[in-house]
Amino acid sequence: MVGNGATGSGTESETGAGTGSETESARSAGTPGSAGTPESAGPAESAGSPESAESTESAGPLAGSLVGVIGAGTMGAGIAQLAVQAGHAVAVYDALDGAAARAVEGIGKRLDSLAAKGKLGTDEAQAAKDRLTAVDSLSALKDAVLVVEAVIEDLGVKQRLFAELEDIVDRDCALATNTSSLSISAIAGALRDPGRLVGMHFFNPAPLMPLVEIVEGLATDPACRDLVRGHAEAWGKTTVTCRSTPGFIVNRVARPYYAEALRAYEEQTADFATIDAVLRESGGFKMGPFELMDLIGLDVNLAVSTSVWEATGYDPRYTPAWTQKEHVAAKRLGRKTGRGFYEYGENAAKPVPSYEPERQQTEPGPVGAGAFSLYRSFGRTATSYGDGRILIDLALDPDNPGTAAIAPAADTPDHVLDEAIAYLQSTGKKVVIVEDVPGLIVTRTVARLINEAVDALYRGDADEDDIDTAMKLGVNYPRGPLEWGADLGFAWACEVLDNLEAVYRDGRYRASPLLRKLAHADRIMDLPLMQQRALSFERASVDEVTKAASAAEKAAAAHRTQPAARPDGPFYERPPVQPYEPSRDQPRDQRHDDPQPHDHPRKDQP
Ligand SMILES: NC(=O)c1ccc[n+]([C@@H]2O[C@H](COP(=O)([O-])OP(=O)(O)OC[C@H]3O[C@@H](n4cnc5c(N)ncnc54)[C@H](O)[C@@H]3O)[C@@H](O)[C@H]2O)c1
């Protein structure tokens, strides 16, 4: 793999099945409720538009040779710019009259703009423009060493195109498709020589996004795959290699990020802005799922979810959410229509998360005052423990005091909850109270992301490093899901999922067989579980754990080992503690000083 140093660009590029042109870039958009103030979703070095990609001119494997780009829309134009900046002659073809010429003109302007900003030499820009042409027939691609197809997401259209192209180009010309959701094997099925087709999945905007997924179909010739990968790397991209499975790596492993937020909303856990804030400020994600879907386009995001769901035989892990379908049906598609989960435009109110007002800590005095216990979520509700406990959601950014999302049980006295809030606020955290749903918000999301990544590994879709790299560069996650698994404990993730599955019983939270195996290994090796590891972030690689798993399984078969003790203790306990013991003889609403069960107001959408 080769990196171009353009780390996490902040753009979430959801690749749309059939609606790709509606995909938007995180860079060009404003914050919800704003009139479009640019606010990067990513690190400070994020650039502003495709034109900000600096020169990537490099002596690629076949620099100077002809690259054909078919389809002159959003992606085709970006890919052509990349190829020409890398030193290739580039011919752009589009079936729509004038589309290729318009794309060439647009690329020329971007090259001029780069030169004006000093990011590209004037001569270099001119030479690149001279190497770029719009062509009006496929036969003009006859001498190409590589053809990248970026036409509409339609299997029949792509198959017909490649079948025609196969008769035009040389036998040595590699054929690549930028499809985001179609099977490479299916597209290649239309070729006499299916071995010459490879998936070359760019992210939008192509000149800027650092990742390319190199996707192998059943018949893909490894030499052809390596050639295409070599081109992508010579163009400055980091590549990951994967099998042609629904959603490839990024678009599949990322599904839970949206799905769990949507389910949490449907369960009235919190409103959109609060769920987004918790995932950003406690989870450490660059953008919350709702603001991200607004940016991507709800229709594009839904199309990807639906395509993965259908392609996996309606696996309940990917069932599209009713809330999203309803928004799409109502044409609330996100920024592009001025309204999605949030409203945009000058007069739109900026959505505000429901942070708790300041509380004061009380001095321990009367029996029980000042006592509270915070427990980590293991995927059960606080109420299910029957001891009035308060759960605290997973926090993944130890350096940032951030936000603590807590859920009191139905029988947590209000004064106990107030003490917990006051304590957390005294440590510099903002506090939000969420409904007591299983797995809260970050906990269930991260456990599912780990499971998706482990399952991709289990099925041999990609290797460990490529999965984590893809998620960090393709969707800008702060860490790879397998790194999280190793840090937090696969046993923790598996336990969270098992507890969720026990409640929902819909197959959505079923643990991958490999996750279960890794969880056994965690327990047998007596690895510290997440209470310790969540805070220390020490990394054990999946590889190490997998190797240890085999050894541990043998040992376990020889003599049954007792699983290591679960960390059932509280995450934080404030002394002196007079444990809260509700009397089982009294009716629930008379068990404590404040007779009212904690009341969570319905969180309406902003
Ligand atoms: N937009 C994204 O974020 C994104 C990201 C990754 C991959 N993709 C994939 O890239 C491909 C293109 O997406 P896009 O967003 O650039 O689409 P787009 O709609 O912007 O452009 C598609 C272009 O293909 C042309 N076209 C249609 N049929 C053709 C044919 N038979 N021959 C030649 N040209 C033809 C159209 O005229 C149009 O100019 C799709 O497969 C999409 O899934 C899109």
The ligand as an SDF file (V2000), in Angstrom:
LIG
                    3D

 44 48  0  0  0  0  0  0  0  0999 V2000
  -20.8210    9.8300   -6.8370 N   0  0  0  0  0  0  0  0  0  0  0  0
  -20.1370    9.1320   -5.9440 C   0  0  0  0  0  0  0  0  0  0  0  0
  -19.9560    9.5260   -4.7880 O   0  0  0  0  0  0  0  0  0  0  0  0
  -19.5600    7.8270   -6.3200 C   0  0  0  0  0  0  0  0  0  0  0  0
  -18.4920    7.3220   -5.5490 C   0  0  0  0  0  0  0  0  0  0  0  0
  -17.9150    6.1180   -5.9260 C   0  0  0  0  0  0  0  0  0  0  0  0
  -18.4030    5.4190   -7.0100 C   0  0  0  0  0  0  0  0  0  0  0  0
  -19.4560    5.9310   -7.7320 N   0  0  0  0  0  0  0  0  0  0  0  0
  -19.8900    5.1730   -8.9010 C   0  0  0  0  0  0  0  0  0  0  0  0
  -19.3270    5.8120  -10.0450 O   0  0  0  0  0  0  0  0  0  0  0  0
  -20.2090    5.6690  -11.1570 C   0  0  0  0  0  0  0  0  0  0  0  0
  -20.5510    7.0470  -11.6910 C   0  0  0  0  0  0  0  0  0  0  0  0
  -21.0980    7.8150  -10.6770 O   0  0  0  0  0  0  0  0  0  0  0  0
  -21.2350    9.3930  -10.8300 P   0  0  0  0  0  0  0  0  0  0  0  0
  -21.6340    9.8990   -9.5000 O   0  0  0  0  0  0  0  0  0  0  0  0
  -20.0410    9.9650  -11.4660 O   0  0  0  0  0  0  0  0  0  0  0  0
  -22.4740    9.4760  -11.8440 O   0  0  0  0  0  0  0  0  0  0  0  0
  -22.9280   10.7090  -12.7510 P   0  0  0  0  0  0  0  0  0  0  0  0
  -24.3740   10.5560  -12.9360 O   0  0  0  0  0  0  0  0  0  0  0  0
  -22.3920   11.9990  -12.2220 O   0  0  0  0  0  0  0  0  0  0  0  0
  -22.1970   10.4270  -14.1530 O   0  0  0  0  0  0  0  0  0  0  0  0
  -22.5020    9.3230  -14.9450 C   0  0  0  0  0  0  0  0  0  0  0  0
  -22.1510    9.6860  -16.3710 C   0  0  0  0  0  0  0  0  0  0  0  0
  -22.2240    8.4930  -17.1580 O   0  0  0  0  0  0  0  0  0  0  0  0
  -22.7460    8.8630  -18.4190 C   0  0  0  0  0  0  0  0  0  0  0  0
  -23.2590    7.6490  -19.0560 N   0  0  0  0  0  0  0  0  0  0  0  0
  -24.3910    6.9750  -18.8040 C   0  0  0  0  0  0  0  0  0  0  0  0
  -24.4570    5.8810  -19.5850 N   0  0  0  0  0  0  0  0  0  0  0  0
  -23.3570    5.8700  -20.3450 C   0  0  0  0  0  0  0  0  0  0  0  0
  -22.8460    5.0010  -21.3370 C   0  0  0  0  0  0  0  0  0  0  0  0
  -23.5000    3.9060  -21.6980 N   0  0  0  0  0  0  0  0  0  0  0  0
  -21.6600    5.3050  -21.9130 N   0  0  0  0  0  0  0  0  0  0  0  0
  -20.9800    6.4130  -21.5750 C   0  0  0  0  0  0  0  0  0  0  0  0
  -21.4170    7.2850  -20.6430 N   0  0  0  0  0  0  0  0  0  0  0  0
  -22.5850    7.0070  -20.0310 C   0  0  0  0  0  0  0  0  0  0  0  0
  -23.7870    9.8910  -18.1060 C   0  0  0  0  0  0  0  0  0  0  0  0
  -24.0960   10.6770  -19.2410 O   0  0  0  0  0  0  0  0  0  0  0  0
  -23.1060   10.6880  -17.0060 C   0  0  0  0  0  0  0  0  0  0  0  0
  -22.3690   11.7770  -17.5200 O   0  0  0  0  0  0  0  0  0  0  0  0
  -21.3820    4.8740  -10.6460 C   0  0  0  0  0  0  0  0  0  0  0  0
  -21.1500    3.5150  -10.9040 O   0  0  0  0  0  0  0  0  0  0  0  0
  -21.3730    5.1420   -9.1540 C   0  0  0  0  0  0  0  0  0  0  0  0
  -21.9880    4.1120   -8.4220 O   0  0  0  0  0  0  0  0  0  0  0  0
  -20.0340    7.1230   -7.4140 C   0  0  0  0  0  0  0  0  0  0  0  0
  1  2  1  0
  2  3  2  0
  2  4  1  0
  4  5  1  0
  4 44  2  0
  5  6  2  0
  6  7  1  0
  7  8  2  0
  8  9  1  0
  8 44  1  0
  9 10  1  0
  9 42  1  0
 10 11  1  0
 11 12  1  0
 11 40  1  0
 12 13  1  0
 13 14  1  0
 14 15  2  0
 14 16  1  0
 14 17  1  0
 17 18  1  0
 18 19  2  0
 18 20  1  0
 18 21  1  0
 21 22  1  0
 22 23  1  0
 23 24  1  0
 23 38  1  0
 24 25  1  0
 25 26  1  0
 25 36  1  0
 26 27  1  0
 26 35  1  0
 27 28  2  0
 28 29  1  0
 29 30  1  0
 29 35  2  0
 30 31  1  0
 30 32  2  0
 32 33  1  0
 33 34  2  0
 34 35  1  0
 36 37  1  0
 36 38  1  0
 38 39  1  0
 40 41  1  0
 40 42  1  0
 42 43  1  0
M  CHG  2   8   1  16  -1
M  END
$$$$
